Amino acid sequence: MRGWTMIAGALALLASPVAAQETRVAPEDHAPPPATLEKMDWLVGQWIGTGIGGAPAMESWLPPSGGTMIGSFVQETDEGAIRFTEHLYLMEEEGTLVLRLKHFNADLTGWEEKDGMLTFRLIAVEDCAAYFHGLTLRCDGEQGLLAAVRMKSAGEKLSELVFRFRRAGDTAIPDCAKYETTSYSTCFALALDQEQGTRQELADAYRTELADGRAATSAFDKSEQAFDAYLLAECGEGADAESLLCQYQLTRDRNRSLRANWLVP
């Protein structure tokens, strides 16, 4: 885990261009813009998604208290254990916002020194987005959160880690224990197959029992085709854990929509 400490320690210092550009950097003389936590109310809540290597990750943010929003991040292993966590403070300071965080191993030992922390200065704040030096938090669709951090790996190569989450309560990570597997790719694939089967059953029920004439069936078919296009654009066709989880979550949402909007006599 010490290698991650070295990576993290370089984040706030980087100013060279990288290929992916979710993150931004500021010149040394940059003055952070005025901002308050009122611009960050969209961030409050619990978010669930995939992180490093496709393993599950979670991020949570509490409402502001005394000019500070407290957040936490959990990165799991492929086996479902804690890999590391982060404790985050998003703070109002000198008329702007600053984000500070500390890393912890699974046994609660810290990565940084006792009084050390990483500090990310604000570059820009927009509706549903905040760009700090080397770190980005922004909306990713209606119920998604994208978090990106710029890092320096071995050999001084610059890259980004990008995490995508969906708001808990709207979507969830499947219970892999029911599938008797510790492989998240296998688990998500099985869960997706189950939701796809349910979608087919709901579609068949509509077409054979509730559709009233050719026009209604045509409208339903167009809706199904539009969802297939959206699913492909949003998740891709990959067999990796991140793509499979995305397909599972959106198909699960689609099945809720079919029940609520189409399967009504």
N, C-alpha and C positions, 0 to 999 in steps of 0.2 A: 504493500500500500504506500510505501514511502515514495515510489515513483509518481504516484498521483499527487503527492504533496509537492514535488518539484514542478509538475505541470501547473498545478493551481497557483503556485507562488509567482508564476510568470504572467498570469492573465492580465493583471492591471497595468502591466508595463508595455504591452505589445502595441506597436504602431505601424507595422508593415502590412502590405496588402495580402489577402488570402483569396483563394478561388471562390469559396462560398461567401456570400455577403449578407447573412442574417444579422451579423454583428457589425458595429461601427466603432471607429476609433476617433479620438479627438487630438488636435495638436496640443503641445505643451501649454500654450497661452490661452486655451479655450476657457471661456467663462460659462459655467453651467446656467441654463435658462431658469427663470422663475417657475416654480411648480409647487403644488401641494398634494396631499394624499387624496383629496377629492377626485383627482384625475385617475386614481388607481382603484376605485371601488369595484370595477369589473373583475379585479383579480381575486377578490375575497371568495373563499370556498375551498373545496377539496377537488383535486384533479388527479386522474388516474391514466396511465399510459405505459409506454415502453421506453426504456432507457438504453444504457450501454449494452451492446451485444444482443439487443432485442429482449432483455430481461425486464420484468415489470419495474416501474418507477412510480412514485407518488409525490405530489407537492400540495401543500396546504397553506392557506393564508387566512389569518384572523382579521377582523375589522380593526381600524385604527384605534389606538389607545395612547393618549398623551403624545401625539405627534409621531407615533411609530406603528407600523404594521409588522407583526411577527409572523414569519413563515418557517416551514420545515420542508425538507426534501429527503426522500428515502430511495436509495438505489438498491434493489435486490439482486441476488445471484440467480443463475439459471435454476438452482434448486429451491429457491424461495426464501433463502436466508438473507439477512441484511449484509450488504457489501460495504456501504458507508452511508452516512447521513450528513445533512447540512442544517445549521441553524442560521436563519436569515433575519436581518433587521432592515426594513425599508423605512427611512427616516426623513422627516423634514429637518433641514439644517441650513441656516443662513439663507432662507428664502427659496431654497431649491430642494431636490431630493437626492439622497445618497443611499446606496445599498451596500450593506456589510454582511459578511458571512464567515462562518467557521465550519470546518469539516471534522467529522468524528468517525473513527472506525466502529465496527460492530460492538466492540467491548467498551465503547465510550472514551477511549483514548483519543486525544486530539491530533490533528495533522499539524496545525500551526502551533507556534510557541504559546505559552500560557496566556499572555496578553496580546497575542498576535491575531490578525484577522485579514481578510481580503476586503478591499474597499473599491467600489465601482462608482465613478462620478457620472452624473447625468449629462447626456449630450442633447437629447430631444425627448419631449413627451407629446404624444398625439392621442387622438381618440382611440382607446383600446390598445395602446402601445407605449412602451417606455424603452428608450435606447440609452444604455449606459456604456461607458468605455470598456469594450470587450464583452458585454453581456446584453442580451435582448430579452424582453418579455413582451409578447404581443398576442392579440386574439388570433385564432386560427379557425376561421369559420364561426358559426353562431355559438357553438358550445365547446370550442377547442382553445387550447393554450399552447403556444410555441415558446420554448425557452432555449436560447442558444448562447453558448459561451465560447470564446476564442481561447485557444490553448497552443502551447509550444511543446512538441513532443521531442523524443530523442533525435539528435541531428539538427536541431533548431528549425524543424519544419513547422510552419504555421498551419493550423486547421481549425475547424469548428466542431463542437459537439452540439447536436440539435436534438431536443427532446420534444415530443408531441404528446399532449394530454387531452383528455375529454373530461368534462365536468362530471364528477361522481353523482350518481342518482339518475342521470340520463343514460349513461352507458356504464359498463362494468367489465372487469377482467373475469373470464370464465373460471369456475371452480375446477381446477385441474385435478383435484383429488378424485372427482367422480369419474374421470377418464383413466385413472390409474396410470398416470405418466408423470414424470418429472421434466419432460421436454416441453417447453412452452410452444415451440413450433407445432409439435404433434397435438398438444392440447388445443391450441387455437384452431388448427385445421379440423379437428373433430367437432369442436363447438360450432365452427362455421358450417360444416356439413349438416349439423342438426338444424341450425337456423335456416339454411337453404331449403331443407326438406319441409320445414314448417311454412316457408314462403310459398313453395309449390302447392302445398295442401290448401293454403288460404286462397291462392289464385284459382285453383280448380273449383273451390267452393263458390267463389264469386261467379265464375263463368257458367257453372252448371245450375246454380240455385238462385242467384240474386240478380244477375244481369237481365235487364229488361230490354231486349231488342239489340239489333246490330250496332246502333249508335253508342249504347252504354258499353258494350264489349270493346268497341274501337277506342273509346276514351280510356278504358282500363288498360288496354294493350299499350297505348301511347304513354301512359303513366309508368308502366313497367319498363318500357324501353328507355324512358328518361332516367329512371333510377339506375338501370344497368350502366348507362353512359356516365352518370355521376359517380357510381361505385368505382368504375375503372379509372376515371380522372382523379378521384380522391385517394384511392388506395393502391392502384396499380394491380398487376397480376402476379406479384412476387409470392414465393413460398416461404419467405422469411417471416419471423414472428411478428414484426411490426406491421407488414402488409396484411397478414392473416387476421391480426387483432382488429385492424381498421375495417376489414371486410366483415368480420363478425359483428362488430358494434353497429355499423351502418345497416347491415341486414336485419339485425335485431330491432333497430329503430323502424325500418321499413315494415316489419311484421306488426309492430304497434300501430303504424299508420294504416295498414290494410284492415286491421280489426276495427279501428276507430272511424275511418273515413269511407271504406268500401263495403264492409260486411255489415251493413245496417239495412235490414229489410225495409 
